[in-house]
Amino acid sequence: MPVIDDLIAYISPRDSGFASRIAGAAPDRVSHFESLVGSPLPPPYRDFLLRLGKDDGGLRIGDASTTRLEALIEYYEDIARDGDADTMIPQDCIVVAYIGVGTFELSLEMGATSQPVVIYSSGREKKGLCAEAFDKLLFRTAFWRHHLASLSSKVAYHPGVHPVTFATLSPAVVSLGFKLEWFSDQSCLCATRNDAALAADVSLGRPMSLHIASNSAQVVDQVARALQANFGLIRRA
């Protein structure tokens, strides 16, 4: 099943109108963008443009940075006209989200791996890893916006005196009955159990931000207390 079909099936139980809101870009416009980029688009990203390239239904993988194909085409055409590719496009990358207020651009770093990674970028500068794969970013964003956000009771924590890593957090989360989701990676950990969801982010080298959510405030408190006891976490205001 294509990635976008899987994504729609994942989101729809929590947002029944998602499939009706999305709109794809025309194939000839995708091909035109490919010609501007100068290399074939990775299949998951091409599928994304064909299904969500005109309207992403509110998914917003780039937060305030747009992923609309026509905006990206205009960006690349402006760069080509002005001869600014060497200063505006990171080396060996395709910019897939740009012009965010308070957010970085997103780029696919083609590299030597079997599939490109998603990085934060600003003009030519590569800022750091966003996601280990484009499909992981799609589902991770859906998890934050549609699963975690749909739960009524939420708390957020950050590390106290001692730093917390995913290497130590992951087994502790599993010991509490959570299942690590396949779209977790070295920058974002997502986990679920039947009565709660949990997400932790360490992107761009920032101290870990941990979010716990459930429809039961008691469950949130129980999970939070257990993790606080292990890691000395501090609740965010």
Secondary structure, 3 states (H helix, E strand, C coil): CCHHHHHHHHHCCCCCCHHHHCECCCHHHHHHHHHHHCCCCCHHHHHHHHHHCCECCCCCCCCCCECCHHHHHHHHHHHHHHCCHHHHCCCCEEEEEECCCCCCEEEEECCCCCCCEEEEEECCEEEEEEECCHHHHHHHHHHHHHHHHHCCEEEEEECCCCCCCHHHHHHHHHHCCCEECCCCCCCEEEEEECCEEEEEECHHHCCCEEEEEECCHHHHHHHHHHHHHHHCCEECC
